[in-house]
Amino acid sequence: MELIAVSLGLVPNRIRDFFIHNTSNIRLNHYPPCPYTHLALGLGHHKDTDVLTVLTS
């Protein structure tokens, strides 16, 4: 979180207090490409409850 704060131009501990009572966890999801895109339904809008979400392709 300190690196994220610095990258945003803030002092390193600027957002630390927002996460004092939170626990740490990591979740990795892998969504393989659909071979039949014409049959894919997809998902509706959603929001992540995590602090940081990284999407890769």
C-alpha distance matrix in Angstrom:
0.0 3.8 5.4 5.1 6.2 8.7 9.8 10.7 12.6 11.0 10.9 7.9 8.1 9.2 7.3 7.0 10.6 10.2 9.1 11.7 14.3 12.6 13.3 11.6 13.6 14.1 17.0 18.7 21.4 24.1 26.5 29.4 31.5 34.3 37.7 39.4 37.4 40.3 39.9 36.1 35.3 31.5 29.3 29.3 26.3 23.5 20.0 17.2 15.9 12.6 9.3 9.4 12.9 14.1 17.9 20.1 23.9
3.8 0.0 3.8 5.4 5.1 6.2 8.6 9.9 10.7 8.9 8.0 4.6 5.9 7.8 7.6 7.4 11.2 12.0 11.4 13.3 16.5 15.5 16.3 14.7 17.0 17.5 20.4 21.9 24.8 27.2 29.7 32.4 34.3 37.3 40.6 42.4 40.4 43.3 43.1 39.3 38.6 34.8 32.7 32.6 29.6 27.0 23.5 20.8 19.6 16.3 12.9 12.8 16.2 17.0 20.6 22.5 26.2
5.4 3.8 0.0 3.8 5.4 5.1 6.1 8.6 9.9 9.5 9.5 6.8 9.3 10.6 10.5 11.0 14.7 14.9 14.4 16.6 19.5 18.0 18.4 16.2 17.8 17.4 20.1 20.9 23.6 25.6 28.0 30.4 32.1 35.3 38.4 40.4 38.3 41.4 41.4 37.7 37.3 33.5 31.7 31.9 29.0 26.6 23.4 20.7 20.2 16.8 13.4 12.3 15.0 15.0 18.5 20.0 23.5
5.1 5.4 3.8 0.0 3.8 5.5 5.1 6.3 8.8 8.6 9.9 8.1 10.0 10.0 9.1 10.6 14.0 13.4 13.3 16.2 18.8 17.0 17.9 15.9 17.2 16.8 18.9 19.9 22.1 24.3 26.2 28.9 30.4 33.3 36.6 38.3 36.0 38.9 38.9 35.2 34.5 30.7 28.8 28.7 25.7 23.4 20.1 17.8 17.5 14.3 10.8 9.7 12.5 12.9 16.3 18.3 21.9
6.2 5.1 5.4 3.8 0.0 3.8 5.5 5.2 6.5 5.1 6.4 5.5 7.3 6.6 6.8 9.0 12.1 12.0 12.8 15.4 18.4 17.4 18.9 17.5 19.4 19.6 22.0 23.2 25.5 27.8 29.7 32.5 33.9 36.7 40.0 41.5 39.1 41.9 41.9 38.2 37.3 33.5 31.4 30.8 27.6 25.3 21.9 19.8 19.0 16.3 12.5 12.3 15.5 16.4 19.7 21.9 25.5
8.7 6.2 5.1 5.5 3.8 0.0 3.8 5.3 5.0 5.1 5.9 5.4 8.8 8.8 10.1 11.9 15.1 15.6 16.2 18.5 21.7 20.7 21.9 20.2 22.0 21.9 24.3 25.1 27.5 29.5 31.4 33.9 35.2 38.2 41.3 43.1 40.7 43.5 43.8 40.1 39.5 35.7 33.9 33.5 30.4 28.3 25.0 23.0 22.5 19.5 15.8 15.1 17.9 18.1 21.2 22.9 26.3
9.8 8.6 6.1 5.1 5.5 3.8 0.0 3.8 5.4 7.3 9.4 9.1 12.1 11.7 12.2 14.3 17.5 17.3 17.8 20.6 23.4 21.9 22.9 20.9 22.1 21.4 23.3 23.7 25.7 27.3 29.0 31.3 32.3 35.4 38.4 40.1 37.6 40.4 40.9 37.3 36.8 33.1 31.5 31.2 28.2 26.4 23.4 21.5 21.7 18.8 15.3 13.8 16.0 15.7 18.4 19.9 23.2
10.7 9.9 8.6 6.3 5.2 5.3 3.8 0.0 3.8 5.6 8.9 9.6 12.0 10.3 10.9 13.8 16.4 15.8 17.1 20.1 22.8 21.6 23.1 21.6 23.0 22.5 24.3 25.0 26.7 28.5 29.9 32.4 33.3 36.1 39.2 40.6 37.9 40.5 41.0 37.3 36.5 32.8 30.9 30.2 26.9 25.3 22.1 20.7 20.8 18.4 14.7 13.9 16.2 16.6 19.3 21.3 24.5
12.6 10.7 9.9 8.8 6.5 5.0 5.4 3.8 0.0 3.8 6.9 8.8 11.5 10.0 11.8 14.6 17.1 17.3 18.8 21.3 24.4 23.6 25.3 24.0 25.7 25.5 27.5 28.3 30.2 32.1 33.5 36.0 36.9 39.7 42.8 44.2 41.5 44.1 44.7 41.1 40.2 36.5 34.7 33.9 30.5 28.9 25.7 24.3 24.1 21.7 18.0 17.4 19.9 20.2 22.9 24.7 27.9
11.0 8.9 9.5 8.6 5.1 5.1 7.3 5.6 3.8 0.0 3.8 6.3 8.2 6.4 8.7 11.4 13.6 14.2 16.0 18.1 21.4 21.1 23.0 22.1 24.3 24.6 27.0 28.2 30.4 32.6 34.3 37.0 38.1 40.9 44.2 45.6 42.9 45.5 45.8 42.1 41.0 37.3 35.1 34.2 30.8 28.8 25.4 23.8 23.0 20.6 16.8 17.0 20.0 20.9 24.0 26.1 29.5
10.9 8.0 9.5 9.9 6.4 5.9 9.4 8.9 6.9 3.8 0.0 3.8 5.8 5.4 8.7 10.2 12.6 14.1 15.6 17.0 20.6 20.7 22.5 21.8 24.3 25.0 27.7 29.2 31.7 34.1 36.1 38.8 40.3 43.1 46.4 48.0 45.5 48.2 48.3 44.6 43.6 39.8 37.6 36.8 33.4 31.2 27.6 25.7 24.5 21.9 18.2 18.6 21.9 22.8 26.1 28.2 31.7
7.9 4.6 6.8 8.1 5.5 5.4 9.1 9.6 8.8 6.3 3.8 0.0 3.8 5.7 7.8 8.2 11.4 13.0 13.5 14.9 18.4 18.2 19.6 18.6 21.2 21.9 24.9 26.4 29.1 31.6 33.8 36.6 38.3 41.3 44.5 46.3 44.0 46.9 46.8 43.0 42.2 38.4 36.2 35.8 32.6 30.1 26.5 24.2 22.8 19.9 16.3 16.6 20.0 20.8 24.3 26.3 29.9
8.1 5.9 9.3 10.0 7.3 8.8 12.1 12.0 11.5 8.2 5.8 3.8 0.0 3.8 5.7 5.2 7.9 10.1 10.8 11.6 15.3 15.7 17.5 17.2 20.2 21.5 24.6 26.6 29.4 32.2 34.5 37.5 39.4 42.2 45.6 47.2 45.0 47.7 47.4 43.6 42.5 38.7 36.2 35.7 32.4 29.7 26.0 23.6 21.7 19.1 15.6 16.8 20.4 21.9 25.5 27.8 31.5
9.2 7.8 10.6 10.0 6.6 8.8 11.7 10.3 10.0 6.4 5.4 5.7 3.8 0.0 3.8 5.8 7.5 8.9 10.8 12.3 15.7 16.1 18.5 18.4 21.2 22.5 25.2 27.2 29.7 32.4 34.4 37.5 39.1 41.7 45.2 46.5 44.1 46.7 46.4 42.6 41.3 37.5 34.9 34.0 30.6 28.0 24.3 22.4 20.6 18.4 14.9 16.3 19.9 21.6 25.1 27.7 31.3
7.3 7.6 10.5 9.1 6.8 10.1 12.2 10.9 11.8 8.7 8.7 7.8 5.7 3.8 0.0 3.8 5.6 5.6 7.5 9.7 12.8 12.7 15.2 15.2 17.9 19.3 21.9 24.1 26.5 29.4 31.4 34.6 36.4 38.8 42.4 43.6 41.3 43.8 43.3 39.5 38.1 34.3 31.6 30.7 27.4 24.6 20.9 18.8 16.9 14.8 11.4 13.2 16.9 19.1 22.6 25.4 29.1
7.0 7.4 11.0 10.6 9.0 11.9 14.3 13.8 14.6 11.4 10.2 8.2 5.2 5.8 3.8 0.0 3.8 5.4 5.7 6.9 10.4 10.7 12.9 13.1 16.3 18.1 21.2 23.7 26.4 29.5 31.8 35.1 37.1 39.6 43.2 44.6 42.5 45.2 44.4 40.6 39.3 35.6 32.9 32.2 29.1 26.0 22.3 19.8 17.5 15.1 12.1 14.1 17.9 20.0 23.7 26.4 30.1
10.6 11.2 14.7 14.0 12.1 15.1 17.5 16.4 17.1 13.6 12.6 11.4 7.9 7.5 5.6 3.8 0.0 3.8 5.4 5.4 8.7 10.1 13.1 14.4 17.7 20.0 22.9 25.8 28.3 31.6 33.8 37.2 39.3 41.6 45.2 46.4 44.3 46.7 45.8 42.0 40.4 36.7 33.8 32.8 29.6 26.5 22.8 20.6 17.8 16.1 13.5 16.2 20.0 22.6 26.1 29.1 32.8
10.2 12.0 14.9 13.4 12.0 15.6 17.3 15.8 17.3 14.2 14.1 13.0 10.1 8.9 5.6 5.4 3.8 0.0 3.8 6.0 8.0 8.5 11.8 13.1 16.0 18.1 20.6 23.5 25.7 29.1 31.0 34.5 36.5 38.6 42.3 43.3 41.1 43.4 42.4 38.6 36.9 33.3 30.2 29.2 25.9 22.8 19.1 17.1 14.3 12.9 10.5 13.6 17.2 20.2 23.6 26.8 30.4
9.1 11.4 14.4 13.3 12.8 16.2 17.8 17.1 18.8 16.0 15.6 13.5 10.8 10.8 7.5 5.7 5.4 3.8 0.0 3.8 5.7 5.3 8.2 9.4 12.6 15.0 17.8 20.9 23.4 26.9 29.1 32.6 34.8 37.0 40.7 41.9 40.0 42.4 41.3 37.5 36.0 32.4 29.4 28.8 25.9 22.5 18.9 16.2 13.2 11.4 9.5 12.5 16.0 18.9 22.4 25.4 29.1
11.7 13.3 16.6 16.2 15.4 18.5 20.6 20.1 21.3 18.1 17.0 14.9 11.6 12.3 9.7 6.9 5.4 6.0 3.8 0.0 3.8 5.7 8.4 10.5 14.1 17.1 20.1 23.3 26.1 29.6 32.0 35.5 38.0 40.1 43.8 45.0 43.3 45.8 44.5 40.7 39.1 35.6 32.6 32.1 29.2 25.8 22.2 19.5 16.3 14.6 13.1 16.1 19.5 22.3 25.8 28.7 32.4
14.3 16.5 19.5 18.8 18.4 21.7 23.4 22.8 24.4 21.4 20.6 18.4 15.3 15.7 12.8 10.4 8.7 8.0 5.7 3.8 0.0 3.8 6.8 9.9 13.2 16.5 19.2 22.7 25.2 28.9 31.2 34.8 37.4 39.3 42.9 44.0 42.4 44.8 43.2 39.5 37.8 34.4 31.3 30.7 28.1 24.5 21.2 18.6 15.0 14.0 13.4 16.7 19.8 22.8 26.1 29.2 32.7
12.6 15.5 18.0 17.0 17.4 20.7 21.9 21.6 23.6 21.1 20.7 18.2 15.7 16.1 12.7 10.7 10.1 8.5 5.3 5.7 3.8 0.0 3.8 6.6 9.6 12.8 15.4 18.9 21.4 25.1 27.5 31.0 33.6 35.5 39.2 40.4 38.8 41.2 39.7 36.0 34.4 31.0 28.0 27.7 25.2 21.6 18.3 15.4 11.9 10.6 10.4 13.5 16.4 19.4 22.6 25.6 29.1
13.3 16.3 18.4 17.9 18.9 21.9 22.9 23.1 25.3 23.0 22.5 19.6 17.5 18.5 15.2 12.9 13.1 11.8 8.2 8.4 6.8 3.8 0.0 3.8 6.6 10.2 13.0 16.6 19.4 23.1 25.7 29.2 32.0 34.0 37.6 39.0 37.7 40.3 38.6 35.0 33.7 30.3 27.6 27.8 25.7 22.0 19.0 15.7 12.6 10.8 11.3 13.7 16.1 18.7 21.9 24.6 27.9
11.6 14.7 16.2 15.9 17.5 20.2 20.9 21.6 24.0 22.1 21.8 18.6 17.2 18.4 15.2 13.1 14.4 13.1 9.4 10.5 9.9 6.6 3.8 0.0 3.8 7.0 10.3 13.7 16.8 20.3 23.2 26.4 29.4 31.6 35.1 36.7 35.5 38.3 36.8 33.2 32.2 28.8 26.4 26.9 25.0 21.4 18.4 14.8 12.4 9.8 10.1 11.5 13.7 15.9 19.1 21.5 24.8
13.6 17.0 17.8 17.2 19.4 22.0 22.1 23.0 25.7 24.3 24.3 21.2 20.2 21.2 17.9 16.3 17.7 16.0 12.6 14.1 13.2 9.6 6.6 3.8 0.0 3.8 6.8 10.2 13.3 16.8 19.8 23.0 26.1 28.2 31.6 33.3 32.3 35.2 33.6 30.0 29.2 25.9 23.7 24.7 23.1 19.6 17.1 13.4 11.6 9.1 10.5 11.1 12.3 14.1 16.9 19.1 22.3
14.1 17.5 17.4 16.8 19.6 21.9 21.4 22.5 25.5 24.6 25.0 21.9 21.5 22.5 19.3 18.1 20.0 18.1 15.0 17.1 16.5 12.8 10.2 7.0 3.8 0.0 3.8 6.7 10.0 13.3 16.4 19.5 22.6 25.0 28.3 30.2 29.2 32.3 30.8 27.3 26.8 23.5 21.7 23.0 21.7 18.5 16.3 12.6 11.9 9.1 10.6 10.0 10.2 11.3 13.8 15.7 18.7
17.0 20.4 20.1 18.9 22.0 24.3 23.3 24.3 27.5 27.0 27.7 24.9 24.6 25.2 21.9 21.2 22.9 20.6 17.8 20.1 19.2 15.4 13.0 10.3 6.8 3.8 0.0 3.8 6.5 10.1 13.0 16.2 19.4 21.5 24.9 26.7 25.8 28.8 27.2 23.7 23.3 20.1 18.5 20.2 19.3 16.3 14.7 11.3 11.5 9.5 11.9 10.9 9.8 10.7 12.3 14.1 16.7
18.7 21.9 20.9 19.9 23.2 25.1 23.7 25.0 28.3 28.2 29.2 26.4 26.6 27.2 24.1 23.7 25.8 23.5 20.9 23.3 22.7 18.9 16.6 13.7 10.2 6.7 3.8 0.0 3.8 6.7 10.0 12.9 16.1 18.6 21.8 23.9 23.2 26.3 25.0 21.6 21.8 18.6 17.7 19.9 19.4 16.9 15.9 12.9 14.0 12.0 14.1 12.2 10.1 9.8 10.4 11.4 13.6
21.4 24.8 23.6 22.1 25.5 27.5 25.7 26.7 30.2 30.4 31.7 29.1 29.4 29.7 26.5 26.4 28.3 25.7 23.4 26.1 25.2 21.4 19.4 16.8 13.3 10.0 6.5 3.8 0.0 3.8 6.5 9.7 12.9 15.0 18.3 20.2 19.5 22.7 21.2 17.9 18.1 15.1 14.5 17.1 17.1 15.1 14.9 12.6 14.5 13.4 15.8 13.8 10.9 10.5 9.8 10.6 12.0
24.1 27.2 25.6 24.3 27.8 29.5 27.3 28.5 32.1 32.6 34.1 31.6 32.2 32.4 29.4 29.5 31.6 29.1 26.9 29.6 28.9 25.1 23.1 20.3 16.8 13.3 10.1 6.7 3.8 0.0 3.8 6.2 9.6 12.0 15.1 17.4 17.0 20.3 19.2 16.1 17.1 14.4 14.8 17.8 18.4 17.0 17.4 15.5 17.8 16.8 18.9 16.5 13.3 11.9 10.2 9.8 10.0
26.5 29.7 28.0 26.2 29.7 31.4 29.0 29.9 33.5 34.3 36.1 33.8 34.5 34.4 31.4 31.8 33.8 31.0 29.1 32.0 31.2 27.5 25.7 23.2 19.8 16.4 13.0 10.0 6.5 3.8 0.0 3.8 6.5 8.5 11.9 13.9 13.3 16.6 15.5 12.4 13.6 11.1 12.2 15.5 16.6 16.0 17.1 16.0 18.8 18.3 20.6 18.2 14.7 13.4 10.8 10.3 9.6
29.4 32.4 30.4 28.9 32.5 33.9 31.3 32.4 36.0 37.0 38.8 36.6 37.5 37.5 34.6 35.1 37.2 34.5 32.6 35.5 34.8 31.0 29.2 26.4 23.0 19.5 16.2 12.9 9.7 6.2 3.8 0.0 3.8 6.4 9.0 11.7 11.7 15.3 14.5 12.1 14.3 12.6 14.6 18.1 19.5 19.3 20.6 19.7 22.6 22.0 24.1 21.5 17.9 16.1 13.2 11.7 9.8
31.5 34.3 32.1 30.4 33.9 35.2 32.3 33.3 36.9 38.1 40.3 38.3 39.4 39.1 36.4 37.1 39.3 36.5 34.8 38.0 37.4 33.6 32.0 29.4 26.1 22.6 19.4 16.1 12.9 9.6 6.5 3.8 0.0 3.8 6.3 8.8 8.5 12.2 12.2 10.1 12.8 11.6 14.3 17.7 19.3 19.9 21.6 21.2 24.4 24.1 25.9 23.2 19.5 17.6 14.2 12.5 9.7
34.3 37.3 35.3 33.3 36.7 38.2 35.4 36.1 39.7 40.9 43.1 41.3 42.2 41.7 38.8 39.6 41.6 38.6 37.0 40.1 39.3 35.5 34.0 31.6 28.2 25.0 21.5 18.6 15.0 12.0 8.5 6.4 3.8 0.0 3.8 5.4 5.7 9.1 8.6 7.1 10.3 10.2 13.4 16.9 19.2 20.2 22.4 22.5 25.8 25.9 28.1 25.7 21.9 20.4 17.1 15.9 13.2
37.7 40.6 38.4 36.6 40.0 41.3 38.4 39.2 42.8 44.2 46.4 44.5 45.6 45.2 42.4 43.2 45.2 42.3 40.7 43.8 42.9 39.2 37.6 35.1 31.6 28.3 24.9 21.8 18.3 15.1 11.9 9.0 6.3 3.8 0.0 3.8 6.0 8.9 9.0 9.1 12.8 13.4 16.8 20.2 22.7 23.9 26.2 26.3 29.6 29.6 31.8 29.2 25.5 23.7 20.3 18.6 15.6
39.4 42.4 40.4 38.3 41.5 43.1 40.1 40.6 44.2 45.6 48.0 46.3 47.2 46.5 43.6 44.6 46.4 43.3 41.9 45.0 44.0 40.4 39.0 36.7 33.3 30.2 26.7 23.9 20.2 17.4 13.9 11.7 8.8 5.4 3.8 0.0 3.8 5.5 5.6 6.7 10.5 12.1 15.8 18.9 21.7 23.4 26.1 26.8 30.1 30.6 32.9 30.6 26.8 25.5 22.0 20.8 17.9
37.4 40.4 38.3 36.0 39.1 40.7 37.6 37.9 41.5 42.9 45.5 44.0 45.0 44.1 41.3 42.5 44.3 41.1 40.0 43.3 42.4 38.8 37.7 35.5 32.3 29.2 25.8 23.2 19.5 17.0 13.3 11.7 8.5 5.7 6.0 3.8 0.0 3.8 5.3 5.1 8.6 9.7 13.5 16.3 18.9 20.9 23.6 24.6 28.1 28.7 30.7 28.5 24.7 23.4 19.8 19.0 16.1
40.3 43.3 41.4 38.9 41.9 43.5 40.4 40.5 44.1 45.5 48.2 46.9 47.7 46.7 43.8 45.2 46.7 43.4 42.4 45.8 44.8 41.2 40.3 38.3 35.2 32.3 28.8 26.3 22.7 20.3 16.6 15.3 12.2 9.1 8.9 5.5 3.8 0.0 3.8 5.7 8.4 10.8 14.5 16.8 19.8 22.2 25.2 26.7 30.2 31.1 33.3 31.2 27.5 26.5 23.0 22.4 19.7
39.9 43.1 41.4 38.9 41.9 43.8 40.9 41.0 44.7 45.8 48.3 46.8 47.4 46.4 43.3 44.4 45.8 42.4 41.3 44.5 43.2 39.7 38.6 36.8 33.6 30.8 27.2 25.0 21.2 19.2 15.5 14.5 12.2 8.6 9.0 5.6 5.3 3.8 0.0 3.8 6.4 9.4 12.9 15.6 18.9 21.0 24.2 25.5 28.8 29.9 32.4 30.7 27.0 26.4 23.0 22.7 20.4
36.1 39.3 37.7 35.2 38.2 40.1 37.3 37.3 41.1 42.1 44.6 43.0 43.6 42.6 39.5 40.6 42.0 38.6 37.5 40.7 39.5 36.0 35.0 33.2 30.0 27.3 23.7 21.6 17.9 16.1 12.4 12.1 10.1 7.1 9.1 6.7 5.1 5.7 3.8 0.0 3.8 5.8 9.5 12.4 15.5 17.4 20.5 21.7 25.0 26.2 28.6 26.9 23.2 22.7 19.5 19.5 17.4
35.3 38.6 37.3 34.5 37.3 39.5 36.8 36.5 40.2 41.0 43.6 42.2 42.5 41.3 38.1 39.3 40.4 36.9 36.0 39.1 37.8 34.4 33.7 32.2 29.2 26.8 23.3 21.8 18.1 17.1 13.6 14.3 12.8 10.3 12.8 10.5 8.6 8.4 6.4 3.8 0.0 3.8 6.8 9.2 12.7 14.8 18.2 19.8 23.1 24.7 27.2 25.9 22.5 22.6 19.6 20.3 18.9
31.5 34.8 33.5 30.7 33.5 35.7 33.1 32.8 36.5 37.3 39.8 38.4 38.7 37.5 34.3 35.6 36.7 33.3 32.4 35.6 34.4 31.0 30.3 28.8 25.9 23.5 20.1 18.6 15.1 14.4 11.1 12.6 11.6 10.2 13.4 12.1 9.7 10.8 9.4 5.8 3.8 0.0 3.8 6.9 9.8 11.6 14.8 16.3 19.6 21.0 23.5 22.1 18.7 18.8 16.0 17.1 16.0
29.3 32.7 31.7 28.8 31.4 33.9 31.5 30.9 34.7 35.1 37.6 36.2 36.2 34.9 31.6 32.9 33.8 30.2 29.4 32.6 31.3 28.0 27.6 26.4 23.7 21.7 18.5 17.7 14.5 14.8 12.2 14.6 14.3 13.4 16.8 15.8 13.5 14.5 12.9 9.5 6.8 3.8 0.0 3.7 6.6 8.1 11.4 13.2 16.4 18.3 20.9 19.9 16.8 17.7 15.5 17.3 17.1
29.3 32.6 31.9 28.7 30.8 33.5 31.2 30.2 33.9 34.2 36.8 35.8 35.7 34.0 30.7 32.2 32.8 29.2 28.8 32.1 30.7 27.7 27.8 26.9 24.7 23.0 20.2 19.9 17.1 17.8 15.5 18.1 17.7 16.9 20.2 18.9 16.3 16.8 15.6 12.4 9.2 6.9 3.7 0.0 3.8 6.4 10.0 12.7 15.8 18.1 20.5 20.0 17.3 18.7 16.9 19.2 19.3
26.3 29.6 29.0 25.7 27.6 30.4 28.2 26.9 30.5 30.8 33.4 32.6 32.4 30.6 27.4 29.1 29.6 25.9 25.9 29.2 28.1 25.2 25.7 25.0 23.1 21.7 19.3 19.4 17.1 18.4 16.6 19.5 19.3 19.2 22.7 21.7 18.9 19.8 18.9 15.5 12.7 9.8 6.6 3.8 0.0 3.8 7.0 10.2 13.3 15.6 17.7 17.4 15.0 16.8 15.5 18.3 19.1
23.5 27.0 26.6 23.4 25.3 28.3 26.4 25.3 28.9 28.8 31.2 30.1 29.7 28.0 24.6 26.0 26.5 22.8 22.5 25.8 24.5 21.6 22.0 21.4 19.6 18.5 16.3 16.9 15.1 17.0 16.0 19.3 19.9 20.2 23.9 23.4 20.9 22.2 21.0 17.4 14.8 11.6 8.1 6.4 3.8 0.0 3.7 6.8 9.7 12.2 14.5 14.7 12.7 15.0 14.4 17.6 19.0
20.0 23.5 23.4 20.1 21.9 25.0 23.4 22.1 25.7 25.4 27.6 26.5 26.0 24.3 20.9 22.3 22.8 19.1 18.9 22.2 21.2 18.3 19.0 18.4 17.1 16.3 14.7 15.9 14.9 17.4 17.1 20.6 21.6 22.4 26.2 26.1 23.6 25.2 24.2 20.5 18.2 14.8 11.4 10.0 7.0 3.7 0.0 3.7 6.5 8.9 11.0 11.5 10.2 13.2 13.5 17.0 19.1
17.2 20.8 20.7 17.8 19.8 23.0 21.5 20.7 24.3 23.8 25.7 24.2 23.6 22.4 18.8 19.8 20.6 17.1 16.2 19.5 18.6 15.4 15.7 14.8 13.4 12.6 11.3 12.9 12.6 15.5 16.0 19.7 21.2 22.5 26.3 26.8 24.6 26.7 25.5 21.7 19.8 16.3 13.2 12.7 10.2 6.8 3.7 0.0 3.8 5.4 8.1 8.6 7.5 10.9 11.9 15.5 18.1
15.9 19.6 20.2 17.5 19.0 22.5 21.7 20.8 24.1 23.0 24.5 22.8 21.7 20.6 16.9 17.5 17.8 14.3 13.2 16.3 15.0 11.9 12.6 12.4 11.6 11.9 11.5 14.0 14.5 17.8 18.8 22.6 24.4 25.8 29.6 30.1 28.1 30.2 28.8 25.0 23.1 19.6 16.4 15.8 13.3 9.7 6.5 3.8 0.0 3.8 6.8 8.8 9.2 12.9 14.7 18.3 21.2
12.6 16.3 16.8 14.3 16.3 19.5 18.8 18.4 21.7 20.6 21.9 19.9 19.1 18.4 14.8 15.1 16.1 12.9 11.4 14.6 14.0 10.6 10.8 9.8 9.1 9.1 9.5 12.0 13.4 16.8 18.3 22.0 24.1 25.9 29.6 30.6 28.7 31.1 29.9 26.2 24.7 21.0 18.3 18.1 15.6 12.2 8.9 5.4 3.8 0.0 3.8 5.6 6.8 10.4 13.0 16.4 19.6
9.3 12.9 13.4 10.8 12.5 15.8 15.3 14.7 18.0 16.8 18.2 16.3 15.6 14.9 11.4 12.1 13.5 10.5 9.5 13.1 13.4 10.4 11.3 10.1 10.5 10.6 11.9 14.1 15.8 18.9 20.6 24.1 25.9 28.1 31.8 32.9 30.7 33.3 32.4 28.6 27.2 23.5 20.9 20.5 17.7 14.5 11.0 8.1 6.8 3.8 0.0 3.8 6.8 10.2 13.3 16.7 20.2
9.4 12.8 12.3 9.7 12.3 15.1 13.8 13.9 17.4 17.0 18.6 16.6 16.8 16.3 13.2 14.1 16.2 13.6 12.5 16.1 16.7 13.5 13.7 11.5 11.1 10.0 10.9 12.2 13.8 16.5 18.2 21.5 23.2 25.7 29.2 30.6 28.5 31.2 30.7 26.9 25.9 22.1 19.9 20.0 17.4 14.7 11.5 8.6 8.8 5.6 3.8 0.0 3.8 6.6 10.0 13.2 16.8
12.9 16.2 15.0 12.5 15.5 17.9 16.0 16.2 19.9 20.0 21.9 20.0 20.4 19.9 16.9 17.9 20.0 17.2 16.0 19.5 19.8 16.4 16.1 13.7 12.3 10.2 9.8 10.1 10.9 13.3 14.7 17.9 19.5 21.9 25.5 26.8 24.7 27.5 27.0 23.2 22.5 18.7 16.8 17.3 15.0 12.7 10.2 7.5 9.2 6.8 6.8 3.8 0.0 3.8 6.5 10.0 13.4
14.1 17.0 15.0 12.9 16.4 18.1 15.7 16.6 20.2 20.9 22.8 20.8 21.9 21.6 19.1 20.0 22.6 20.2 18.9 22.3 22.8 19.4 18.7 15.9 14.1 11.3 10.7 9.8 10.5 11.9 13.4 16.1 17.6 20.4 23.7 25.5 23.4 26.5 26.4 22.7 22.6 18.8 17.7 18.7 16.8 15.0 13.2 10.9 12.9 10.4 10.2 6.6 3.8 0.0 3.8 6.6 10.2
17.9 20.6 18.5 16.3 19.7 21.2 18.4 19.3 22.9 24.0 26.1 24.3 25.5 25.1 22.6 23.7 26.1 23.6 22.4 25.8 26.1 22.6 21.9 19.1 16.9 13.8 12.3 10.4 9.8 10.2 10.8 13.2 14.2 17.1 20.3 22.0 19.8 23.0 23.0 19.5 19.6 16.0 15.5 16.9 15.5 14.4 13.5 11.9 14.7 13.0 13.3 10.0 6.5 3.8 0.0 3.8 6.9
20.1 22.5 20.0 18.3 21.9 22.9 19.9 21.3 24.7 26.1 28.2 26.3 27.8 27.7 25.4 26.4 29.1 26.8 25.4 28.7 29.2 25.6 24.6 21.5 19.1 15.7 14.1 11.4 10.6 9.8 10.3 11.7 12.5 15.9 18.6 20.8 19.0 22.4 22.7 19.5 20.3 17.1 17.3 19.2 18.3 17.6 17.0 15.5 18.3 16.4 16.7 13.2 10.0 6.6 3.8 0.0 3.7
23.9 26.2 23.5 21.9 25.5 26.3 23.2 24.5 27.9 29.5 31.7 29.9 31.5 31.3 29.1 30.1 32.8 30.4 29.1 32.4 32.7 29.1 27.9 24.8 22.3 18.7 16.7 13.6 12.0 10.0 9.6 9.8 9.7 13.2 15.6 17.9 16.1 19.7 20.4 17.4 18.9 16.0 17.1 19.3 19.1 19.0 19.1 18.1 21.2 19.6 20.2 16.8 13.4 10.2 6.9 3.7 0.0
